[in-house]
Amino acid sequence: MLQQIQGLHHVTSIASDPQRNNHFFTKALGMRRVKKTVNFDRPDIYHLYYGDGAGSPGSIVTYFPFPNRTQGSPGTGEVGTTAFTIPIGSLGYWEQRLSDFNAPILGKTNLFGKKRLAFQGPDGDYFALEEAEGTTADPWTGNGVPYLAAIGGFHSVSLRLQKQRATIELLKFMGYQCIAKEGSVQRFAIENGNRANLIDLETLPAVAEAQQGAGSVHHVAFAVEDEAAQKEVQSALKDTGYQVTKVMDRDYFKSIYFRSPGGVLFEVATNAPGFGRDEQPDDLGLALKLPKQHEHLRSQLEQSLQPIID
C-alpha cells in the first residue's frame, strides 16, 4: 500500500466560456483566481485556476474553457459531484448567496449524517457545499465572502461507476480505506491526509457512460509532497500494471497520469513549487502567465484570447 498520497490536489474540468467561468468562481463562490495561464497542449485556450488565498493543494479547481463547447452528458466513468468545505453555520448564507447569483440550487441533502447544499455551475457542473471545521489556513475574502463563510477547499469528490471492485482495490492501494457506507455510496479516506482526503464511490450499474463536454470533470489530481514521492508512486503503479505517463512539468507542479479502472483519469501532482513561483502572493492570478515553450506566442495570444474582465 502506498504511503505517499495525501489526498486531493486539484480537480480540472471543462467549460464553455472563460468570462462566465471566471465570474462564477470569483464572484458567486468568492474564490481567488490564483493563476491565469493557457492549456499546455492548446495554448489558444485558457487554463484558469481558483482556490483559497494561498492556492493551497487541496483547494484548487481548474478549468479549460473551450469557447462554445457543448455541454457534457452525465453518466458513469466520471467525477459526479465536487464538494467544497465551508465553515460551520454558513450553509444558510450560501443558500442565499447562490440564489442571489442565480445559480441553480438542487436543494439540501444529507450524506453520512451531514447536511450539504447541492447546486450547479454555469455549464451544469455538479457541486456541493458541506460544513466542516478547520477547513483552510488561508480563507479568501477578497471577493466579498466574509471570513466566517469562505470556502476552505475540497471536502470530497464522488466517482460515478458502473462497477466498483477494481476502483476500490486501486484506492486501497493508494492508501485509502473505506470508512462508511450509505446506500449505493461508499466513502474512502486517507488517515492523516490533507484536509481534502475523502473520495465517495457511487455505484450505478444501469447508468450509461458519460459523454465529456462542458461541465464535465476532465481529471482528478492527488497530492504528493515532492518529486521523490511522485517517482515512488509512479514506479509502484507501473509494477501493479497501470499505464502511467512520464513525469510532466506543469510549471506549478509535476504531474503523472493514469486511467483508473472505472474510467476516471487520475493525476498525481506534487505540492511544490506552487503558484508563487512566478508571482508575488498579492499578485496571484492577475497577469497572463505562459509556459516557457509558448512565451514566443505572447503577442498573438494576448490578442486572440478572450479578455477576462474581473
N, C-alpha and C positions, 0 to 999 in steps of 0.2 A: 504494500500500500504506500502511495506517495505521501510525503510529509510536507512538500513544498507549497502546495496550493493554499492560498489564504482566504479565498472567497472570490467574489466578483471584482473585476477591474473596470470594465465598461460594457455597454450594450450599444451596438451600432445598427441603425435602421435606415430605411429608405423613405424619402419624402418627395413631394411633387413641386414644391415652391420654396426657395430659400427664405424669402421675406416672411411668408406666413409661418414657416417653421421657427424662425428666429423670434417672431412676435409671440408665438405660443409659449416657448420655453422661457424667454426672458421676461415677458410681461405677465402672462397668465400664471405661470408657475413660479416666476420670480427667481429663476436660476441664473447663475452667472455664465455668460459665454466666455469660456476660458481659452478658446483657440478658434481662429478663422483661417483655414488653410484650404487645400484642394486635395481631391482624390489622387492617390499616387498613380493609379492606372488611367485615370481620366481627368487630367488637370483642368479641363474645361468645366468640371463640376466641383462645387464647394465640398469641403468636409468641415462640418461645424460641430464643435464640442461644447457641451454645457455641463455644469457641475456645481459644487459648493464653492466657497470663497477661494480656496487654495487649489481647486482642481484635483482633489484627492482621489486616488484609486478607490473604487467602490462607490463613487458618486457621479461618474461620468456617463452621460448618454450622448451619443454622437449620431450625426445624420449625413447621408449622401442625398442632397436634394436634386433629383433629376427633374428639370422643368417639364411639367405636363405628363409626368409618369402616371399611368393608370393605376388605380387602387388595387392592391392585392386581394386575394380571396382567402379568408382564414380557413384553417384546417389543421391537420396533423403534420408532424415533422417540422414544427417551428416553435419559436417562443410565443406563448399566448399573451399573458399579462406581465408587464413590467411594473413592479410595485416599489414605491418610494416610502421612506420613513418620514414622519412628521412628529413634532413634539406632542406629548400628552396634553389633551384638552383642546387641540386645534382643529379637530375634524369639522366642527361647525363653521369655523372661519373659512375653511377651504370649500365647503359646500356652497357658501355664499359667494366666495371669490370666483369659483369656476362658473357659477351661474351668471355672475356679472360679466364674465368674458365670453359668454355664450358657448362654453364647452359642453358637449353632450354628456350629461350625467346619467350613468346607468343605475345608480342607486347605491344604498348602503348594503353591504353583505357581511357575513360573519364567517370567518375561516379560522379554524383551530382556536375558537373561543375569542377571537379578536375582531373588532369591527373595522371595516375598511370602506373607503369611498371609491367606487369604480367609475371611471369616466373614459372618454375617448379624446384622442388628439385630432388635429386638423385633417389627417389622412385616414381616420378610422382606427388609429393605433389604440391598443387596449392598455390602460394604465389603472393603477390603484394607489391610494394613499392609506397608510396604516400608522397609527400612533405607536411610538416606541420611545424608550428612554435612552439618553446618551447617544443620539444619532450621528452627530458630527462635531468635530472640534472647531469647525470654521463655517458656521451658517452664513449664508449670503443674504444681506438685507439691502443691497444696493439697488434693487429693482422694486422696492416698495413693500415687500413682505416683511412683517415685523419679526424680530429675533425669536419670539416665542411661538412662531408658526413656520419658520423657514424649513424648507425641505433639507433633510440631512444626508441624503444619499439613497442607495438602494436598500430596500427591505428584502426583496427576493425577485426571482423570475420564475415563471411557470413554463414547463415544456409540455406541449400537447403531443401525445404519442399514440400510435395505433397499438404498439407493443412496447412493454416497458422493461422486460427482463434484462436485455443486453445493456440498456442505458443504466439500469440500477447497478449492474456489475461494474460499468465504467465509473460511475460516481463513487462507488465504494473504493475502487482502485485509486481514485483521485483524492481520497481522504474523507469523503462524505459518509455520514451514517444516517439511516432513517430514524427520525425522532418522533414522528406522529403519522397517523393515517386518518383520513376522514372521507368517507365515500370513495370516489374514484381517484382521490388525490393523496399522494404520499409526500411528506416533507423530509428533506435531507439537509443536514447541517454539518459544517466543519467545526469541531471543537476548538476553541481558542483562535478562531479565524478573525478576519477583519469584521467590520460592522455589517458587511454585505455578504453573509455567509450562508444564506438559505436558498435552496432550489426546491421547487414543487414540481412533481411529475403528475400530470393529468392523463389518464389512460382513456382513450376514446376509440375503441376498435372499429366502430361503424362509420367513423368520420373520414371523408376523403382527404387526400394530401393537400396541403396549402399551395396556392399559386402566388409566388412572390411578386410584390409590387409596392407602390406607395403605401405606407403604413405597416409594412412587414419588417420584422427584425431580420437583418442580414446575418449577424453573428453575435454570439455572447462570448465575452472575454473573461478569463480567470486570472487572478493576480498571483505573481510570484515576486519575491523580493528583488532578485537580481539575475544577471545573465548566467551565473553559475548554477543557480537553482533551475533556471529555464532549461539549460542543457541537460540537467539530470532528468527533468520531466520528459524532454524530447527523446532521450535515449530509452527511458522506461516505456514510453508509449510505443516506440518502434519495436522494442523487444516483445511487446504484447501483441503486435500485429497491426497496429494502426499506421496508416499512411500519413506521415507528418511532414509538413513543409520544412524547408530550410529556415534558418533564423532571418527575419526581415527587419530592417531598420525603419521604424515608423517615426523617427525624429524624437518623439516624446516617450517612447518605449520601444523595446524589441519584441517581436511577435513570432509565434509559430501557430500553424493552423492545422486542424484535422476535422474530419466529419464524424459526428457521433453516430451510434447505431440507429438512433431514431430519426436521423436526417438533419439534425440541427448542426450548423457549423460552429465549432468551438475554436477559440483562440486562447493561447496562454501568453500573457503580456507581463513585462517587467514593470515594477513600480518606478524605477529610475529610467531616464533622467528627469522626467516630469515636464510640466508645461512651462516652468520658469526658465528653461534652458535658453530661450531666445527672447523673452520679455520680462520686464520687471513685474513684481507682484501687483502693483497698482495698475498695470497696463495690459493685463492678460486679456486676450481676445479682441483687442482694439484694431490692430493692424493686420493686413493680409500677410500671412507668413507662407512661404513657398518651400517645398522640398528643394534641396540644392540642385537636383537634376532638372528642375523646372524653373529655376530662377531666371534663366535666359528668356523665358516666356512672359516675364512680369508685365511688360508694357502691353502686350497683346491680351493677357488675361485681365488686367485691370480695366480694359476697355470692353471686353466681351462678357465677363461675369456680371450677372445682375447685381446692381448695388443693393446693399442691405442697409436700410435706414433704422437706426436704433431709437 
